[in-house]
Amino acid sequence: KISNYEVTMPELGTTAPIPINIINLDRDEERWEEVNHELSRNGVPKEQIQRIPAVYGKNLSKEELQHNTTLFARLFCTPGMIGCYLSHRKLWEKVSRESEPWQLVLEDDVVIIDKTNKFCDLVNEAIDEVQQNEEFKGNWDVLMIGAIGPVHPEGRHGIGMINATIAGGGRKQRKVT
């Protein structure tokens, strides 16, 4: 359970800081500064934030693309989409090797839309909702607290709606409040 950006492990009765992993391209130093500011503004201590170097898809060789993607991905995904996928895969491999019960993964363009500065409480509520759901209780590994596909605040989603439909399995996305 997250409380003031810490993880409480009920089975151990201990508390430890939650690692917050930020995916960021080496060339995007300004974005790195902006995401640090965004998180600090929302009460996250800098020592809990870790930068994860992103994969720059345009720099991948033909061999790297063939080794790491399907033919379908090579035909229909942009190099940026492939780099994003490989960045997330690299991070999930890292997370699976570590012992923390929870980790938060964010991209460097995250915007926390929370005027109350209760980001941590909102994450807690989302985790509680999943844990209280009989279908998922104790049987989940990933909780998406962000969005897949369309995220325009005024509802102008355009082609992002196709990605959301495919990646989201055609389900209507819902907001945990």
C-alpha positions as CSV (number, residue, x, y, z in Angstrom):
1,K,0.0,0.0,0.0
2,I,1.4,3.4,-0.9
3,S,1.3,6.1,1.7
4,N,3.1,9.4,1.3
5,Y,5.1,7.8,-1.6
6,E,6.1,4.8,0.5
7,V,5.2,1.2,0.1
8,T,3.7,-0.6,3.1
9,M,4.2,-4.4,2.8
10,P,1.4,-5.8,5.1
11,E,2.9,-9.3,5.1
12,L,6.2,-7.9,6.6
13,G,4.8,-4.9,8.4
14,T,7.5,-2.7,7.1
15,T,7.6,0.4,5.0
16,A,10.1,1.3,2.2
17,P,10.2,4.1,-0.3
18,I,8.5,3.2,-3.6
19,P,10.8,3.4,-6.6
20,I,9.5,5.8,-9.3
21,N,11.0,4.9,-12.7
22,I,11.0,7.5,-15.4
23,I,11.6,6.4,-19.0
24,N,13.6,9.2,-20.7
25,L,15.7,9.5,-23.9
26,D,19.3,10.5,-23.3
27,R,18.8,13.5,-25.6
28,D,15.8,14.8,-23.8
29,E,17.4,16.5,-20.8
30,E,14.7,19.2,-20.7
31,R,12.0,16.6,-20.4
32,W,14.0,15.0,-17.6
33,E,14.0,18.4,-15.7
34,E,10.3,18.9,-16.4
35,V,9.2,15.6,-15.1
36,N,11.3,16.1,-12.0
37,H,9.6,19.4,-11.5
38,E,6.2,17.9,-12.1
39,L,6.8,15.1,-9.5
40,S,8.4,17.5,-6.9
41,R,5.4,19.8,-7.3
42,N,3.3,16.8,-6.3
43,G,5.3,16.0,-3.2
44,V,7.6,13.2,-4.6
45,P,11.1,13.3,-3.0
46,K,13.8,13.4,-5.7
47,E,15.7,10.4,-4.1
48,Q,12.7,8.2,-5.1
49,I,12.9,9.1,-8.7
50,Q,15.1,7.0,-11.0
51,R,15.8,7.7,-14.7
52,I,15.6,4.8,-17.0
53,P,17.4,5.5,-20.4
54,A,14.9,5.0,-23.2
55,V,15.6,3.2,-26.5
56,Y,15.7,5.6,-29.4
57,G,13.9,3.6,-32.1
58,K,15.5,5.5,-35.0
59,N,18.9,4.3,-33.9
60,L,18.1,0.6,-34.0
61,S,19.9,-1.5,-36.6
62,K,18.0,-3.9,-39.0
63,E,19.3,-6.8,-36.9
64,E,18.1,-5.3,-33.7
65,L,14.7,-4.7,-35.2
66,Q,14.5,-8.3,-36.5
67,H,15.6,-9.7,-33.1
68,N,13.2,-7.6,-31.0
69,T,10.1,-7.2,-33.1
70,T,7.6,-9.1,-35.1
71,L,7.2,-8.7,-38.9
72,F,3.8,-7.0,-38.1
73,A,5.5,-4.5,-35.9
74,R,8.2,-3.7,-38.4
75,L,5.6,-3.2,-41.1
76,F,3.1,-1.1,-39.1
77,C,4.9,0.6,-36.3
78,T,7.0,3.7,-36.4
79,P,10.6,3.6,-35.1
80,G,9.4,5.7,-32.2
81,M,6.6,3.2,-31.3
82,I,9.2,0.4,-31.4
83,G,11.6,2.3,-29.2
84,C,8.8,3.0,-26.7
85,Y,7.9,-0.7,-26.6
86,L,11.5,-1.7,-26.1
87,S,12.0,0.9,-23.4
88,H,9.0,-0.4,-21.5
89,R,10.2,-4.0,-22.0
90,K,13.6,-3.1,-20.7
91,L,12.1,-1.6,-17.6
92,W,9.8,-4.5,-16.9
93,E,12.7,-6.9,-17.2
94,K,14.5,-4.7,-14.6
95,V,11.4,-4.6,-12.3
96,S,11.0,-8.4,-12.5
97,R,14.6,-8.9,-11.2
98,E,14.1,-6.6,-8.2
99,S,12.5,-7.4,-4.9
100,E,10.3,-4.3,-4.3
101,P,6.6,-5.4,-4.1
102,W,5.5,-2.2,-6.0
103,Q,7.2,0.1,-8.5
104,L,5.7,3.0,-10.4
105,V,6.6,3.5,-14.1
106,L,6.1,6.8,-15.8
107,E,7.2,8.3,-19.1
108,D,9.0,11.7,-19.1
109,D,5.9,13.5,-20.5
110,V,3.7,12.6,-17.6
111,V,1.3,15.2,-16.4
112,I,-0.3,14.6,-13.1
113,I,-3.9,16.0,-13.4
114,D,-4.5,16.3,-9.7
115,K,-5.3,19.8,-8.3
116,T,-5.3,18.5,-4.7
117,N,-1.7,17.2,-4.7
118,K,-3.0,13.8,-3.5
119,F,-1.4,11.8,-6.3
120,C,-0.4,9.1,-3.8
121,D,-3.9,8.8,-2.5
122,L,-5.3,8.3,-6.0
123,V,-2.8,5.5,-6.7
124,N,-3.8,3.9,-3.4
125,E,-7.4,4.1,-4.3
126,A,-6.8,2.5,-7.6
127,I,-4.8,-0.4,-6.0
128,D,-7.5,-0.8,-3.4
129,E,-10.2,-1.0,-6.0
130,V,-8.4,-3.8,-7.8
131,Q,-7.6,-5.7,-4.6
132,Q,-11.2,-5.5,-3.5
133,N,-12.5,-6.8,-6.9
134,E,-13.1,-10.6,-6.4
135,E,-12.1,-11.3,-10.0
136,F,-8.6,-9.8,-9.6
137,K,-7.9,-10.0,-5.8
138,G,-4.3,-11.4,-5.5
139,N,-4.2,-12.2,-9.2
140,W,-2.7,-9.2,-10.9
141,D,0.7,-7.9,-11.8
142,V,0.2,-4.6,-13.5
143,L,-2.1,-1.7,-12.8
144,M,-2.3,0.9,-15.5
145,I,-2.8,4.2,-13.8
146,G,-2.3,6.2,-17.0
147,A,-3.7,5.9,-20.4
148,I,-3.3,3.9,-23.6
149,G,-4.1,5.8,-26.7
150,P,-6.3,8.9,-26.5
151,V,-5.5,11.3,-23.7
152,H,-6.5,14.6,-25.1
153,P,-8.1,16.6,-22.3
154,E,-10.9,17.9,-24.6
155,G,-11.6,14.6,-26.2
156,R,-10.0,15.1,-29.5
157,H,-8.4,11.7,-29.9
158,G,-8.1,11.2,-33.7
159,I,-6.1,8.2,-34.7
160,G,-5.1,7.5,-31.0
161,M,-8.6,5.9,-30.6
162,I,-7.5,3.1,-32.9
163,N,-4.5,2.3,-30.7
164,A,-6.6,2.5,-27.6
165,T,-9.2,0.1,-29.0
166,I,-6.5,-2.4,-30.1
167,A,-4.2,-2.1,-27.1
168,G,-7.2,-1.9,-24.7
169,G,-8.8,-5.0,-26.1
170,G,-11.8,-3.1,-27.4
171,R,-13.0,-2.4,-23.9
172,K,-14.3,1.0,-22.9
173,Q,-11.7,2.7,-20.8
174,R,-12.9,3.8,-17.4
175,K,-11.5,6.2,-14.9
176,V,-10.8,5.2,-11.4
177,T,-11.9,8.2,-9.2
